[in-house]
């Protein structure tokens, strides 16, 4: 029998501490709300396409994979060109010396906005 108590994974506080300019924060909020509305309206299950790329199940995909999944879900048309950079900045994580995209935090954020 295991001797350690299992703790639920929590999203990294580093995401919450990322600072953006006031205008960028508003644009990021707009982007996330727009995407959340589309997820609800279209009844999208957004986790599986990301999980397909995340073979190690660590919650991260490359930035290219993030763009591919967003296009696959049909959400790319709702993202203004300037929003891509904000989304990538907000959810980037340094993994093994490269900047990957934290899709778990992204999906949880969209779900919380959709509720």
Secondary structure per residue as TSV (DSSP state, phi and psi in degrees):
chain	resnum	aa	ss	phi	psi
A	1	X	-	360.0	141.6
A	2	X	-	-67.7	144.1
A	3	X	-	-97.4	-16.0
A	4	X	S	-96.1	146.9
A	5	X	-	-83.1	138.6
A	6	X	-	-81.0	133.7
A	7	X	-	-112.3	140.1
A	8	X	-	-71.2	139.9
A	9	X	-	-67.3	137.8
A	10	X	-	-118.7	153.6
A	11	X	-	-73.2	146.6
A	12	X	-	-62.6	132.3
A	13	X	H	-65.4	-21.3
A	14	X	H	-57.1	-33.1
A	15	X	H	-63.6	-41.9
A	16	X	H	-69.2	-24.8
A	17	X	H	-89.2	-6.4
A	18	X	-	-64.1	127.3
A	19	X	-	-99.2	137.5
A	20	X	-	-129.2	161.7
A	21	X	-	-66.2	157.2
A	22	X	H	-56.2	-45.1
A	23	X	H	-62.6	-39.9
A	24	X	H	-65.8	-38.7
A	25	X	H	-61.6	-42.2
A	26	X	H	-63.7	-43.5
A	27	X	H	-64.8	-39.9
A	28	X	H	-64.1	-43.5
A	29	X	H	-59.7	-42.8
A	30	X	H	-60.9	-44.3
A	31	X	H	-61.2	-47.8
A	32	X	H	-65.5	-40.0
A	33	X	H	-66.2	-41.0
A	34	X	H	-62.2	-45.6
A	35	X	H	-65.9	-41.2
A	36	X	H	-62.0	-40.2
A	37	X	H	-61.7	-41.1
A	38	X	H	-68.0	-37.6
A	39	X	H	-61.5	-43.3
A	40	X	H	-69.3	-49.9
A	41	X	H	-58.9	-39.1
A	42	X	T	-99.0	4.5
A	43	X	T	52.5	49.6
A	44	X	-	-85.4	137.1
A	45	X	-	-98.2	101.8
A	46	X	-	-86.7	-14.8
A	47	X	H	-70.6	-48.5
A	48	X	H	-54.1	-43.2
A	49	X	H	-61.9	-36.0
A	50	X	H	-68.6	-42.1
A	51	X	H	-63.0	-29.1
A	52	X	H	-60.7	-34.6
A	53	X	H	-85.1	-20.3
A	54	X	-	-95.0	75.6
A	55	X	T	-65.0	-29.0
A	56	X	T	-87.4	-6.5
A	57	X	-	57.4	49.7
A	58	X	S	-106.0	-5.5
A	59	X	S	92.5	9.0
A	60	X	E	-128.4	147.5
A	61	X	E	-133.5	165.8
A	62	X	-	-71.1	163.2
A	63	X	H	-64.4	-34.5
A	64	X	H	-65.1	-41.4
A	65	X	H	-65.0	-37.3
A	66	X	H	-58.2	-49.8
A	67	X	H	-60.0	-40.6
A	68	X	H	-63.2	-43.8
A	69	X	H	-65.0	-43.3
A	70	X	H	-60.1	-41.4
A	71	X	H	-66.9	-42.1
A	72	X	H	-60.2	-38.5
A	73	X	T	-76.8	-8.6
A	74	X	T	79.1	21.8
A	75	X	-	-97.1	-12.8
A	76	X	G	-60.3	-33.0
A	77	X	G	-65.3	-18.7
A	78	X	G	-96.3	1.7
A	79	X	S	-106.4	114.7
A	80	X	-	-64.7	149.9
A	81	X	H	-51.8	-40.6
A	82	X	H	-70.4	-22.5
A	83	X	H	-71.5	-30.6
A	84	X	H	-55.7	-48.7
A	85	X	H	-61.9	-41.9
A	86	X	H	-64.9	-43.5
A	87	X	H	-63.0	-44.8
A	88	X	H	-64.0	-37.7
A	89	X	H	-68.0	-44.3
A	90	X	H	-64.6	-37.5
A	91	X	T	-110.9	16.2
A	92	X	E	-77.6	146.9
A	93	X	E	-139.4	139.4
A	94	X	E	-82.8	111.8
A	95	X	E	-126.4	113.1
A	96	X	T	61.0	33.6
A	97	X	T	86.4	2.4
A	98	X	E	-128.3	156.7
A	99	X	E	-90.8	109.1
A	100	X	E	-102.0	178.0
A	101	X	E	-110.7	126.3
A	102	X	E	-83.7	91.0
A	103	X	H	-72.5	-26.1
A	104	X	H	-62.0	-47.4
A	105	X	H	-64.1	-41.3
A	106	X	H	-60.4	-49.8
A	107	X	H	-65.1	-41.0
A	108	X	H	-64.9	-37.9
A	109	X	H	-63.3	-45.8
A	110	X	H	-63.0	-40.7
A	111	X	H	-63.8	-41.0
A	112	X	H	-67.7	-34.8
A	113	X	H	-72.7	-27.8
A	114	X	H	-77.4	-22.3
A	115	X	-	-75.6	360.0
